[in-house]
Amino acid sequence: MNSELTVLQRQKPVGQDDTIRMLLDQSKRSGRAVPIRRAFVQDAEPGLRLVTRPGPFPKLLRSPERLELFLLIHCVTASADWGVTARSETWGRATGISFATNGTASAAVSRHLARLKDLKLISTAPDGRMTRITKLLEDGSGAPYSLPSGSDQGTRKDTYFRVPFAYWEQHYYKTLSMPAKAMLFIFLAMRSPFSIIMRKDREFADWYGVSPSTVNRGIAELKDKGLLYEFVSEQFLDGASVFGQNTRVRWALAAPFDLNVNKKDREAAEAAWTPEGAASTALRIGPGVPVLARALASR
């Protein structure tokens, strides 16, 4: 995305990139990233026992325009009442819903806003001749929005991940397919330096409300675009396997999406993958993994 405005022509609307950049600048976010609760991607059932369920996110995967509308609303809503008022033409151009300037953009944008209302992600109210959009809690409960604290002492609802402005500024919002976006946001929500996915594990897909095909296609595209890399392939104990062991991959997001790991977790991950850390891990799990057990026995 250009850092300067393209040449403006009288009686001609600005393009999608300039409209998005206007909204991002309007947000005045010094960190140039927007926080989204993890419950948007994966929520948890109330209770002492942790039982996860998909959040509203997979219900937006059939409409890239609707997903972009949700994300941009979260970018620009003001903290006074977590609401924003803008012309339908502005939302239409920014999300690709409609580029019309003859009054028809309002109906097109309203249909997408209605779906977000059905999912209890926003509320709307008239604001003069325009519409005031107020964001609600990202879990689809319809509860009023509050700024997530991200505190370790807070509830699971306080855990959030950040979407960098580079998602728009480097055109990933346009160049990534929906499977790739699905996996990008799932990895972002994990907030882990090295995320584990077992490719043939259907449970993983069910956890996030996506299909195994979406998982595999999304990972392949993110790898192809240099946004995801295979950090290591490792063995683990698996009672479902005839050999009692199996293989899984640890994946890591590359820049600009490697921003959701806190300092403590990053330092712990770096320590674990030093030669000393790897040796310590091998000694700890070695007796239970035949290949490692044989190697240790031969020392």
N, C-alpha and C positions, 0 to 999 in steps of 0.2 A: 504494500500500500504506500503510495507516494506521501512524503512528508509535507508537500506543498499542494495547494489547491490546483486542480486542473483549470484550464482557461474557462472562465464563466461566460456564457452567452445569454443575452437577454431573451426572455421568454422560452428558455430551454432548461429543464430541470437538471440538477446535478446528478452525477452517477452514484452507483451503489457504494463504491469505496469512500467517496467524499461524505456521503450521508452517514456511513458507519463511523468515520473518523470524527465527524461532528458530535455524534452521540457519545463516543468514548471520551472526547475532550470535555463534554458536558458533565460527565460523571465525576471529574476532578479526583480520580483515584490516584494518589501519589505512588502506590505500589504497582500501578499499571496491571492489575489483575483483579478479578471479581471473585468473591468468596461464594461458594455454593455448598450447602449442607450435604454430607454424605448420604443422608436419608433420601435425597432426590434420586440417587442411583440405587442404593440398597438401604432399606429401613430395617427396623427390628421390632418384633412384637413386644408389647409391654410385659413386664414380669421379671423375676429373678433369673430365670434361665434364658440365655441368649438364643433367640430363634430369629433368623433373618428372613426377609422377604424382599422381592423387588420393589423399588420405589416407583414414582410416576415416570421416570426416565424412559423405559422401554415403550411406553405408550406414545412417545413423541418421535420414535424412530421411523415412522412411516411418512413423516412430513419434515423435511429439513428446514423449510421456512418457519414452521411452528416452533421447532427447537431453537432457531436463531432468534425468534421473537421473544421466547422465554428468557434466553441468555441476555439479550440486550436490555430487556426490561429490568433485569437484576443489575445490570451495569449502571443504569442511569437513575433509578429511583432514589429520591432524596430521603435523608434520615429523619426529616421532620415528621412525615407521616408514611414514609416508604411508598410514596406515590409519584407519578409523573404524568404530565399532560403534553401531548404532541399531536401533530396532524396525522391523519391516517396515511397521507401521501409519504410522510417521513418514515413511518413504520413499514409501509409497503416497499419503498425503495431499499431500505436498509436490509430487509429480510428476503427480498426477491419475490414477495407475495404479489405485488402489482407496481408497475411503473407508470400507471395512468395518471393523468392530471385533469381529467374531465369529470371528476366526482365519483367515479366508479370504484376507486381504491377503498373507500370507506366500507362498502359492503364486503369486499374481499378480505380486508383486515379484520372486520367484525366477526367473520366466520371463524377465524383462527383464535381471536380473543374468546369467543364463546366456548371453544374446545378447552382452552386453558382454564376458563371458569368452571367447566364441567369437571375438570380434574382437580378443582379446588386449589389451583396454584396462584390465581389472581382474583381480585374483585374489580368491578368497574362502576363508574358513576358519571353522569353528565357533568361537564365542566364548560359551561357556555355552549358553543357549537361543537366542541370537541369532547373527548372522553378522558376522564381521569382513571388511570390504571394503578392499582395498589397491589403490590406483591404480598403473598401470603407465605406461610411456612412451606419449605420446599418438599415436605413429606406428603403433601396432598391431603392433609387432615383438615384444611380450611382454617387452621388456627392463625391468629395474627402473626405477622413477621416480627422477628427480633434478631438483632445482630448476634451471630454465633460467637461464643467466647473462645472456643478451641481449647479450653482449659482441661487438663488431665483430671481435675476434680469434678468437672461438669458431667452432664448426662451424655449419652450417645448422640443425642440431638445437637449437642454443641460441637461435634466434630465436623469439620468442613475441609474442602479442598479448594484450590484456587485455579481459575482459568486465566491464563495470561492474555493480555491484549494482543500478543503475537498471533494468537489463534485467528484473529481478524486481519491484523496488519500484514501478516505473511500469507494471507489468502487460504489458510487451511480450511476455513469455513466453506470455501468453494471447491477446493481441490480434493478433499477427503470424501469418500463415499460414506453412506450411513453405517455399514459394518465397521469401517475404520473409526468413525466417530464414536460408535458404540464402545469399541474396545479402548479408545483413547480415554473416554470419560470413566470407564470402569477402572482402568489403571490409575487415573488421577485420583479417583475416590479411594483406592486402596491405601494411598499415602505410605507406600512402602518403597524402600530403596531398590529392592529386588523382588518383584511379585512372582508368585508361583502359579502356574496354570498347568494342569494335566490335560493334554490335548483331547484325550478320549473320555474325559470325565464329564458325563452329561450333567452331573450334579452342579458343576460350576456354572454352566449355562443357565440352569434352573434358578440358581441363586440370584441371578441378575435379570431374569426374564427374557433372555435372548436364546437363539438357537445355537447348537454346536456349529452349524455352518457359518453363522455370523461371527462366532469366536474365531474360527480358522481363517475366514476371509479377511476379517479385520486385522488379525495379527500379521497375515501375509502382506497386506497393503502398508501397514505401519512400518514393517521391516523394509519393504521396498522403497519407502520414502525416507528412510534413515531416521525415523522417529522412535524406533523400538529396536533394541538389540538383545540377543541371547547372551546373558551374562555367564551362565554356567549350566551344564546339564549334570544332574546329580542323581544318585541312587537313594532310595528310601525303602523302608520296610513296608510291605503290602501283603496283608493276609489274603487278599482276593487273587493274588497271582500264584500260579503253580510253583514258581521259584521262591515265593516269599519276599520278593523284592520287585521294584519297578523303577522307572526313570521319569524324572520330571525336569522341567526347564524353569530356571529363574530368569525373568525378563526385567529389563530396566528401560525407562523412558529416557530419550535423549533430549537435549535442548531444542526448543524452548519450554518443554513440558516437564522438566525435571525439577520443579520448584516446590513440590508438596511434601518433601521429607524434612522433618524437623531436625535441628542440629544434633540432638541426642541420638536419634535413630540413625542419622547419617554417620556419625562417629562410630556407633556400634557396628554398623554394616562394614565400614572401612576396616575396623579392627578385625572383624570376623574373616575377612578375605586377605589378610596379610599371611605370609607363610606360617607365622607362629599361630595365628588364629585358625588357619586351615588344619594345621597339625593337631591342635587341641580338639577341633571338631572330629577329626578322624579317630583320635583316641577315644573320644566319648561314644561315638556311634559304631566304631569299627567292629566290636565283637558281634554285633547283630547283623552285619552285612557280610556275606560270605567272601566276597573279593577282598574287602579290607581285612577281614579276620585272618585270611590266609597270609596276607602281606605282613600283618603284625606278628603272626606266629613264626614267620621265617626270619624275623629280625634277630 
